[in-house]
Amino acid sequence: MIAAALGTFAVTLALALSPAAQAQILGSPSWNQLTPHERDVLAPLAPDWNNLEPQRKQKWRGIAQRWQSMPPQDQQRIQQQMRTWAELTPQQRQAAREQYKNLRQLPPDKKDEVRQRWQEYQNLPPDQRRELQSKAPPGGRIPAPAMTPPDGQRQR
């Protein structure tokens, strides 16, 4: 009862404040409200920052807070992921979210298979990866190569 009243009070207070204050209280600061360090780390997301959902902003801010303690290779990987994400169209982002959601629901053995196939793809020479990418449908998904059953027999 008290928790519900406090929650209602917090929302009422936030609504009575300016939009900038609301953003801070609700965990959804605008780009200009980020610290200089956060803006440096999250720079690839700058063009879209103000349109991100509050929970996504919090996720990225958490990464910025942990940035200094990350190994350089992790920092590079995350920066590349941010740049790649920023370059996607809204439709491609939605497709990526759906694919991620579907992958999370796979049983462990299927997840291992996907990881293995992804590693095989990553180990391909760049020209072969470009060739596969050029064959990808407009939604961005690359068709999976046909799997051969363990006994070596192809199914018909």
Order of alpha helices (4+ residues) and beta strands (2+ residues): alpha-alpha-alpha-alpha-alpha-alpha-alpha-alpha
